[in-house]
Amino acid sequence: MIVAEKLSKNFNDIQAVADISFTVKEGETMVLLGTSGCGKTTTLKMINRLIEATSGSISINGQDIFQQQPEILRRTIGYVSQNNGLFPHYTVSENIAVVPRLLGWDKVKIREHAEKLLDQLKLPVAEFGDKYPDELSGGQKQRVTVARALISDSPVLLMDEPFGALDPVTRAAVRKEFVNLPELKKKTIILVTHDVQEAFEMGDRICLMDKGRIVQSGDAKDLLFRPANDFVRSFFENQRLYLELTALKFEDIWHLLPVSDSMPDNVLESNQSLWQGMELLSQRNVKEIAIKNLQNGEVRIGTQSSIQTAFNQIKNNI
Ligand SMILES: Nc1ncnc2c1ncn2[C@@H]1O[C@H](COP(=O)(O)OP(=O)(O)OP(=O)(O)O)[C@@H](O)[C@H]1O
């Protein structure tokens, strides 16, 4: 668990971060979201002491980080930086081995862990292990950075725009691989992004920042349907319909969907989003889909108009 209290950072007369507090529970992914210059990176770097806080406190699993040597602290925190930070004169395998070596792991353990991770990230060691960063594409470099941050199996992972340098298609693909990595399930993660879709896809909780402060913290539904103020409301305005349809799941509108007496060919599960339902209807060019309730096996029918009506109704009652 990470607890930050009344954290501030001044760079001369600029207040980059102004008196923010947050808690990230064990196993939770918290996203720092906001426009350029709002203080996201500064906040993240105060946690591994790449930037020293001006005031406030931070503890990780009950331990005050200011009482620890910064270099030692950093070995226990996975970090994916904005510009990948790979050593250009080290191969992929050597780059990944840096922290495990500092931690005193033996060679066999390092090799086994590196092989497994690279394999999961679709960079088989036989093909990529001896390559240098310059010989890799942007997406491949980013995967090596992720492998390097994961190998020491630290319980805490900090990620600063980890997919920022990638084109939108590669970005979505790498993100999907990343979300499904078993290594991530138990980690406490803080992710910095300015990409709203990424924030909603990856965050259990999102802190929306502006001018060094946290304006609102909550899940996607809180931010979309219960905005704290006009800033929050307008932040999501451009993509509102898509975001709302993604944030709402069929289980949220279950009671409003017609019961089925037939079984359409195309089936979704009730924990899938309304957007996925709309997509399936249009991709398959069908009038109706079945939605299966994961809890009791019951099936209901989704059509374009029944989903839309339920969506409008539920929106007004959230
Ligand atoms: N080393 C520094 N010296 C002086 N000012 C700085 C320094 N680092 C950051 N700042 C300022 O602090 C503020 C917050 O910067 P920060 O990098 O945390 O923002 P950010 O939200 O991460 O932005 P981005 O999304 O563009 O990376 C900005 O006004 C920035 O110019």
PDBQT file of the ligand as one rigid body, heavy atoms in Angstrom, charges set to zero:
ROOT
HETATM    1  N1  LIG A 401      13.014  20.113 -13.114  1.00  0.00    +0.000 N 
HETATM    2  C1  LIG A 401      12.095  21.061 -13.216  1.00  0.00    +0.000 A 
HETATM    3  N2  LIG A 401      12.413  22.362 -13.063  1.00  0.00    +0.000 NA
HETATM    4  C2  LIG A 401      11.474  23.340 -13.134  1.00  0.00    +0.000 A 
HETATM    5  N3  LIG A 401      10.172  23.114 -13.379  1.00  0.00    +0.000 NA
HETATM    6  C3  LIG A 401       9.791  21.836 -13.568  1.00  0.00    +0.000 A 
HETATM    7  C4  LIG A 401      10.726  20.747 -13.504  1.00  0.00    +0.000 A 
HETATM    8  N4  LIG A 401      10.038  19.584 -13.705  1.00  0.00    +0.000 NA
HETATM    9  C5  LIG A 401       8.761  19.934 -13.916  1.00  0.00    +0.000 A 
HETATM   10  N5  LIG A 401       8.598  21.282 -13.831  1.00  0.00    +0.000 N 
HETATM   11  C6  LIG A 401       7.344  22.023 -13.965  1.00  0.00    +0.000 C 
HETATM   12  O1  LIG A 401       6.412  21.452 -13.062  1.00  0.00    +0.000 OA
HETATM   13  C7  LIG A 401       5.115  21.395 -13.642  1.00  0.00    +0.000 C 
HETATM   14  C8  LIG A 401       4.616  19.932 -13.625  1.00  0.00    +0.000 C 
HETATM   15  O2  LIG A 401       5.443  19.146 -14.492  1.00  0.00    +0.000 OA
HETATM   16  P1  LIG A 401       5.205  17.583 -14.694  1.00  0.00    +0.000 P 
HETATM   17  O3  LIG A 401       6.309  17.085 -15.558  1.00  0.00    +0.000 OA
HETATM   18  O4  LIG A 401       5.013  16.948 -13.380  1.00  0.00    +0.000 OA
HETATM   19  O5  LIG A 401       3.817  17.589 -15.476  1.00  0.00    +0.000 OA
HETATM   20  P2  LIG A 401       3.084  16.388 -16.226  1.00  0.00    +0.000 P 
HETATM   21  O6  LIG A 401       1.661  16.469 -15.846  1.00  0.00    +0.000 OA
HETATM   22  O7  LIG A 401       3.779  15.109 -15.984  1.00  0.00    +0.000 OA
HETATM   23  O8  LIG A 401       3.266  16.806 -17.749  1.00  0.00    +0.000 OA
HETATM   24  P3  LIG A 401       3.514  15.885 -19.066  1.00  0.00    +0.000 P 
HETATM   25  O9  LIG A 401       2.249  15.123 -19.300  1.00  0.00    +0.000 OA
HETATM   26  O10 LIG A 401       3.772  16.931 -20.131  1.00  0.00    +0.000 OA
HETATM   27  O11 LIG A 401       4.710  15.021 -18.793  1.00  0.00    +0.000 OA
HETATM   28  C9  LIG A 401       5.234  21.983 -15.037  1.00  0.00    +0.000 C 
HETATM   29  O12 LIG A 401       4.875  23.345 -14.953  1.00  0.00    +0.000 OA
HETATM   30  C10 LIG A 401       6.711  21.860 -15.347  1.00  0.00    +0.000 C 
HETATM   31  O13 LIG A 401       7.145  22.870 -16.225  1.00  0.00    +0.000 OA
ENDROOT
TORSDOF 0
